[in-house]
Amino acid sequence: MRTLTDEDSRRAGRTDSPGRLADSLAGADAAYMEGALGNPALNEDLVVLLLRNRRATAEVLRQVHEARRFQASPQVQAALACHPSTPRALAMNLVPYLNWRYLAQVGNHALAPAPVRRSALRYLGERFDEMALGEQTHLARTTGRAVLSVLVRRGSAEVVSALLQNPRLTEDDLVALCSHRNTPPAILEMVARDPRWTRRYRVRQVLVHHEGAPLAVILGLLTGLLSTELEEIARRPDRPPVVRLAARRILRQRYRSTGWRPRRSPEVYLLDDDET
């Protein structure tokens, strides 16, 4: 059997039907892709398939970029920016012209070069406030890990509410959000009402210690803290008296019901409130 040459592959790429192109482009060699770029059946969706092929060379990618019929396609331009073999300067120049959906796609793309991903995330962050609220919440609810790091730092209460529904949100994301001194009390309260997250000790901990957290939030979470941490809260003069008192009552109850022993000055937790 005769071995196929590069010219055979180019000829096949130029003449294959749309169905054959769809079956072949994702795994084709560079010669087939070069031929496909001259195939009149090649459309936007097929070019995106080609751009998922890691065997595409810098020359093939340059030809895609120069093909006038695809220059107005944000889908093609985003896929071109993501390809690891796209010349770096070209990929970086494409990013500023992408809309928010494709900036998010590039920012989340695991195979895109790191500088390209960072550029996409930077532009997305700069444009986030210009997006409609519905666009912001849709992105927060559905996006991947990389973009979440941008949204956690910038979100309004509505955006954070959507973030809480995102299955990719992690405990570390929420701890970072709730640790920030400028996080509004309404957002802290929203997190505190979500049972999925208040089951996590670090989330409870950071909410209780946030100086801007509403008293109702702090008091509602105290029972979920370790006794050693409650001891510290009960002793800290910078905590509101009602919080120190609530911590002391919980410790007294634990002493009487479980035999727990405090580390220091146990008599403080045994006295009734009117005796202290």
NUBALUM-287798 format. One line per 4 residues: number of its first residue (from 1); their letters; for each residue x, y, z of C-alpha. Coordinates in steps of 0.1 Angstrom, whole numbers, plus 5000, padded with zeros to 4 digits. Each point is the difference from the previous one (the first is absolute). Layout:
NUM) A) X:Y:Z; ...
***
This chain:
1) MRTL) 5000:5000:5000; 5013:5034:4990; 5009:5023:5029; 4981:5032:5000
5) TDED) 5021:5031:4994; 4995:5035:5013; 4986:5009:4966; 4974:4972:5002
9) SRRA) 4990:5014:5034; 4997:5035:4987; 4979:4988:4970; 4977:4981:5024
13) GRTD) 4996:5031:5022; 4991:5022:4970; 4974:4975:4986; 4985:4982:5029
17) SPGR) 4963:5005:5007; 4988:5019:5031; 4993:4966:5017; 5035:4987:4993
21) LADS) 5015:5033:5012; 4981:4998:5032; 5013:4964:5006; 5036:5008:4991
25) LAGA) 5010:5035:5011; 5003:4994:5037; 5027:4973:4994; 5014:5010:4966
29) DAAY) 5036:5007:4991; 5012:5035:4991; 4999:4993:4962; 4963:4990:5002
33) MEGA) 4992:5032:5020; 5019:5021:4974; 4978:4985:4973; 4968:5004:5020
37) LGNP) 5007:5037:5002; 4994:5001:4962; 4969:4979:5001; 4968:5020:4993
41) ALNE) 4981:4977:5024; 5020:5012:5029; 4978:5021:5024; 5004:5015:5034
45) DLVV) 4991:4969:5019; 5025:4979:4980; 5027:5026:5006; 4994:4998:5037
49) LLLR) 5005:4962:4997; 5033:5006:4982; 5011:5024:5028; 4994:4972:5026
53) NRRA) 5027:4979:4982; 5033:5004:5018; 5018:4990:4969; 4992:5033:4983
57) TAEV) 5032:5018:4992; 5007:5037:5004; 4997:5003:4962; 4965:4984:5000
61) LRQV) 4990:5023:5028; 5013:5030:4982; 4980:4991:4969; 4968:4996:5022
65) HEAR) 5007:5035:5014; 5004:5015:4965; 4969:4983:4985; 4977:5030:4996
69) RFQA) 4968:4980:5002; 5008:4990:5037; 5014:5033:5012; 4966:5011:5013
73) SPQV) 4993:4968:5019; 5007:5004:5037; 4997:4962:5004; 5029:4995:4976
77) QAAL) 5021:5029:5014; 4996:4986:5036; 5009:4965:4989; 5030:5014:4982
81) ACHP) 5011:5019:5031; 4998:4968:5020; 5021:4978:4977; 5034:4994:5016
85) STPR) 5018:5002:4966; 4985:5034:4990; 5028:5025:5000; 5000:5018:5033
89) ALAM) 4998:5035:4986; 4970:4991:4978; 4982:4983:5029; 5005:5029:5023
93) NLVP) 4988:5025:4973; 4968:4980:4996; 4989:5001:5037; 4990:5037:5003
97) YLNW) 4974:4996:4972; 4981:4971:5016; 4967:5005:5018; 4995:4989:5036
101) RYLA) 4988:4965:4991; 5031:4993:4980; 5023:5017:5025; 4986:4976:5026
105) QVGN) 5006:4971:4976; 5036:5009:4994; 5006:5007:5037; 4987:4966:5010
109) HALA) 5017:4981:4971; 5025:4975:5015; 5022:4998:4968; 5002:5037:4993
113) PAPV) 5034:5015:5008; 5001:5015:5035; 5007:5036:4988; 4970:4998:4977
117) RRSA) 4977:4987:5028; 5012:5027:5023; 4994:5027:4974; 4964:4987:4994
121) LRYL) 4993:5000:5038; 5014:5036:5003; 4978:5013:4971; 4970:4981:5015
125) GERF) 5006:5016:5034; 5002:5035:4984; 4968:4995:4981; 4980:4982:5026
129) DEMA) 4983:5031:5014; 4988:5009:4965; 4982:4967:4996; 4962:4998:5006
133) LGEQ) 4991:4985:5033; 4984:4970:4983; 5033:4994:4982; 5020:5003:5032
137) THLA) 4978:4975:5019; 4999:4976:4971; 5038:5000:4999; 5003:4996:5037
141) RTTG) 4976:4970:5000; 5017:4981:4971; 5036:5010:4996; 5031:4980:5008
145) RAVL) 5027:5003:5027; 5022:5026:4985; 4973:5025:4995; 4985:4994:5034
149) SVLV) 5031:5015:5015; 4991:5033:4982; 4964:5000:5010; 5005:4992:5036
153) RRGS) 5019:5032:5004; 4976:5022:4981; 4965:4987:5005; 4969:5018:5013
157) AEVV) 4975:4982:5022; 4982:4987:4969; 5032:4987:4985; 5011:4983:5032
161) SALL) 4965:4984:5002; 5006:4985:4966; 5036:4990:5009; 4986:4979:5029
165) QNPR) 4982:4979:4974; 5031:4993:4980; 5011:4964:5005; 5037:5011:4994
169) LTED) 5000:5024:5029; 5024:4988:5028; 5003:5006:5037; 5032:5019:4993
173) DLVA) 4981:5024:4978; 4975:5008:5027; 5026:5003:5027; 5018:5025:4978
177) LCSH) 4967:5019:4994; 4990:5001:5037; 5034:5009:5012; 5001:5032:4981
181) RNTP) 4994:5029:5023; 4979:5019:4974; 4976:4971:4994; 4965:5015:5006
185) PAIL) 4980:4986:5030; 4972:4990:4976; 5023:4976:4982; 5013:4986:5033
189) EMVA) 4964:4994:5011; 4992:4983:4966; 5029:4976:5004; 4990:4993:5036
193) RDPR) 4965:4990:4989; 5013:4974:4975; 5001:4966:5018; 5023:4985:4973
197) WTRR) 5028:5024:5011; 4993:5005:5037; 5007:4963:5004; 5037:5009:4993
201) YRVR) 5018:5009:5032; 5023:5025:4983; 4971:5019:4986; 4982:5002:5034
205) QVLV) 5033:5011:5015; 5007:5028:4976; 4964:5013:5002; 5000:5001:5038
209) HHEG) 5033:5019:5001; 4991:5025:4973; 4997:5034:5016; 4972:5010:4976
213) APLA) 4978:4969:5005; 4966:5007:5014; 4995:4989:5036; 4973:4976:4990
217) VILG) 5024:4982:4977; 5027:4998:5027; 4976:4988:5027; 4984:4974:4977
221) LLTG) 5034:4984:4992; 5016:4999:5034; 4987:4966:5009; 5019:4986:4970
225) LLST) 5034:5010:5013; 5025:4980:5020; 5001:5006:5037; 5035:5013:4998
229) ELEE) 4990:5026:4976; 4970:5010:5021; 5024:5005:5029; 5020:5025:4980
233) IARR) 4968:5018:4990; 4987:5001:5036; 5033:5016:5011; 5005:5026:4972
237) PDRP) 4992:5035:5012; 4995:5012:4964; 4970:4977:4994; 4965:5014:5008
241) PVVR) 4989:4991:5035; 4970:4981:4987; 5023:4978:4979; 5023:4993:5030
245) LAAR) 4970:4992:5022; 4986:4976:4974; 5033:4982:4996; 5002:4997:5038
249) RILR) 4965:4985:5002; 5008:4974:4974; 5032:4990:5018; 4981:4997:5033
253) QRYR) 4974:4978:4983; 5028:4978:4986; 5016:4998:5034; 4968:4989:5017
257) STGW) 4989:4975:4973; 5033:4985:4988; 5025:5006:5027; 5021:5022:4977
261) RPRR) 5027:5018:5019; 5013:5035:4990; 5037:5006:4997; 5001:5029:5024
265) SPEV) 4979:5015:5028; 4971:4974:4998; 4981:5020:5027; 4992:5026:4973
269) YLLD) 4978:4975:4982; 4983:4986:5031; 4986:5032:5014; 4966:5012:4991
273) DDET) 4998:5031:4979; 4990:5022:5029; 5030:4988:5020; 5027:5010:4974
***
